[in-house]
């Protein structure tokens, strides 16, 4: 369509439509034991899986849920979310990290600044 003036964009890990070669990202990603981008909050929450916490969250665009406190046990943590459960009420919450202000722990926090045992 545009002749040969502008080439079509190519992305790492995709095949170039004009050839049979696969474009690889720089470096040997498969040999690394952790993701290229690390979320420190995610890793700390993952190290404390199973602990009881209070999560303070704010929803600035909501009139009903301006500020909310969730109390429960950390089940899972991801780059953009936190999953809590409360055994007494039977509630489970999927909370976007975007809305989390801070997390309060009932017990000492497990913290490993090098994260070497966080990623399998």
C-alpha positions in Angstrom: 0.0 0.0 0.0 2.7 2.5 0.9 5.2 1.0 -1.5 8.6 0.5 0.1 8.9 3.9 1.8 7.6 2.7 5.2 8.1 -0.9 6.3 5.4 -2.7 8.3 6.0 -2.7 12.0 7.3 -6.0 13.5 7.2 -7.1 17.1 9.5 -9.5 19.0 8.2 -13.1 18.9 6.3 -12.6 15.7 7.0 -13.8 12.2 7.9 -11.4 9.5 5.2 -11.8 6.8 7.8 -11.2 4.0 10.0 -14.0 5.1 10.1 -17.3 7.1 12.1 -16.0 10.0 10.9 -15.3 13.5 12.0 -12.0 15.0 13.3 -12.7 18.5 13.4 -10.2 21.4 16.9 -9.0 22.4 18.7 -11.2 25.0 17.9 -14.7 26.1 14.6 -14.1 28.0 14.0 -17.8 28.6 17.2 -18.1 30.7 16.1 -15.4 33.2 14.4 -16.7 36.4 12.1 -13.6 36.7 10.0 -11.4 34.5 11.6 -8.4 32.9 9.2 -6.1 34.8 8.9 -6.7 38.5 6.1 -5.2 40.7 7.5 -4.9 44.2 4.1 -4.7 45.8 3.0 -7.9 44.0 6.1 -9.7 45.1 5.7 -8.7 48.8 2.0 -9.7 48.7 3.0 -13.1 47.1 5.6 -13.7 49.8 2.8 -13.1 52.4 0.2 -15.4 50.8 -2.0 -16.9 53.5 -1.7 -14.0 55.9 -4.6 -12.0 57.3 -4.6 -8.3 56.1 -6.7 -5.2 55.8 -6.6 -3.5 52.4 -7.5 0.1 52.2 -8.8 1.1 48.8 -10.3 4.3 47.3 -12.7 4.6 44.4 -12.6 8.3 43.5 -15.3 8.0 40.8 -17.8 6.3 43.1 -20.2 8.1 45.4 -21.2 4.9 47.2 -17.8 3.3 47.6 -15.5 6.3 48.0 -13.3 4.5 50.6 -13.5 0.8 51.4 -11.6 -1.5 53.8 -11.4 -5.2 52.9 -10.4 -7.7 55.6 -9.3 -11.1 54.7 -6.6 -13.6 53.8 -4.3 -13.1 50.8 -5.0 -15.9 48.3 -3.2 -14.6 45.2 -1.4 -11.5 43.9 -0.8 -10.4 40.4 0.8 -7.4 38.8 -2.6 -5.6 38.6 -4.8 -7.4 41.2 -5.1 -8.9 44.6 -7.4 -11.7 45.6 -8.6 -11.9 49.3 -11.0 -14.2 51.0 -12.8 -14.0 54.3 -13.6 -17.4 55.9 -16.0 -16.0 58.4 -18.3 -14.3 55.8 -17.4 -16.6 52.9 -16.7 -13.5 50.7 -14.0 -13.4 48.1 -12.7 -10.1 46.5 -10.7 -9.4 43.4 -9.3 -5.9 44.0 -7.5 -4.0 41.3 -4.1 -2.7 42.5 -5.0 0.6 40.9 -7.4 1.3 43.8 -5.2 0.0 46.7 -3.9 2.7 49.0 -2.1 0.5 51.4 -2.2 -2.9 53.1 -2.1 -3.4 56.9 -0.8 -6.8 58.2 -1.8 -8.4 61.5 1.6 -10.2 61.7 5.2 -9.4 60.7 5.7 -9.1 56.9 7.8 -11.6 55.0 10.1 -9.5 52.9 12.9 -10.7 50.6 14.5 -7.8 48.7 16.3 -9.9 46.2 13.2 -11.9 45.3 15.3 -14.9 44.3 12.9 -17.4 45.8 9.7 -15.6 44.5 9.8 -16.9 40.9 9.9 -20.5 40.0 
